[in-house]
Amino acid sequence: MNPPAFKLAMVLSMAMMLHTYHATSNNLQLHPLILVPGNGGNQLEARVTSKYKPCSLVCRLYPILKQQGGWFRLWFDPSVLLAPFTQCFAERMMLYYDEELDDYRNAPGVDTRVPHFGSTQSLLCLDPHLKDATTYMAPLVESLEKVGYVNGETLFGAPYDFRYGLAAEGHPSSVGSKFLKDLKDLIEKASARNGGKPVIILSHSLGGMFVLQLLNRNSISWRQKFIKHFVALATPWGGTVTQMITFASGNTLGVPLVDPLLVRGEQRTSESNSWLLPNPKVFGGKQLVTTPNANYSANDIAQFLNDIGFPQGVGPYKSRILPLMEQLTAPGVPVTCIIGSGIKTAETLFYGRGGFDEQPDIDYGDGDGTVNMASLLALESLWAHERNQSLKVIKISEVSHTSILQKDAALVEIVGEISSINSHVISQVV
């Protein structure tokens, strides 16, 4: 057994002994825990109505062959690997910004829903028929269950429509705001189910940005009553340089065979993707993209969006997203950031004469393979002078953005931190 695996086994063994003690004494002491996934980290279902105008005959027939009761799994479905179906997938995932409403909506004739809210079920894997190939939080959930957490009793999941984000004050964001309300209700119900114990929130990636917004949009008295601790895994507090590839050239997210240009248009419309662009507060004037005609820093994102051929994204970015990026206020509850490091991460992009339809040459720096180190560590500097804010950072070498949910070395740290948060209660009982 390798050292991380041995250490994980020891942590789990000790935690299980404590859990057995508490269970037999009818005094289970775990704080309820809620998992909030990252971008693309839960299943998403869709159905099409008579208003749906497919781009091809394939797209017209495809949902009829797939759907049961009108609904079919939109994300993740392995058919996205095949070019005709990639196009169908992209047009159904597309969002549209309504200038009159100042908000985002689905494509006409496409309804979507998030299955299994409150449960960990849709977080375990993205396709239940391909569990091994699409595993997401299953290893983490299994590790938490081994220390005594039980789905639906002390362990809960908060999946959401990750295409939608949030907006700055004064701008509606109906889908994202509803998710915050649903998450708040889940926190209160989880606490009530567990004797009023405050909740531990464990997020991954984009989920952490939603959680921070939830905390800061509620009163300090509510936070102190219902939140025991906030543990954020691999959160891109300041966005990522990789996101500029997504907007400029499309990003297959490691899915083989997919043409990035087929999904680029859909990815540009994602409200949450705009939120993940490099934050000027974190990246400042550092040159991130170089072309034969212009260079772009985080201060030049609006011009960048225009120059890549997405001028319709400039208005929402400037009015809704840019002010939101400023809102990284310390929430006044204990926060632990667990991050990966030592994985080469895109730091500067170089586009040649072929323009943005081609993938760029890349200079790499430190990070988790997706999020730059400056973004992962942003809260350390932003909250450096906050006297009433507890912030702990755990850095794990050679762990990537997604393997933080699966590798033994990462699971050791995560389970250890959750056990530590619970330990003061354990020490009073044992």
Secondary structure, 3 states (H helix, E strand, C coil): CCHHHHHHHHHHHHHHHHHHHHHHCCCCCCCCEEEECCCCCCCEEEEECCCCCCCCHHHHHHHHHHCECCEEEEECCHHHHCHHHHHHHHHHHCEEEECCCCEEEECCCEEEECCCCCCCHHHHECCCCCCCCCECCHHHHHHHHHCCCCECCCEEECCCCCCCCCCCCCCCCHHHHHHHHHHHHHHHHHHHHCCCCCEEEEEECHHHHHHHHHHHCCCHHHHHHHEEEEEEECCCCCCCCHHHHHHHHCCCCCCCCCCHHHHHHHHHHCHHHHHCCCCHHHHCCCCCEECCCCEECHHHHHHHHHHCCCHHHHHHHHHHHHHHHCCCCCCCCCEEEEEEECECEEEEEECCCCHHHCCCEEEEECEECCCEHHHHCHHHHHCCCCCCCCEEEEEEECCCCCHHHCCHHHHHHHHHHHHHHHHHHHHHHC
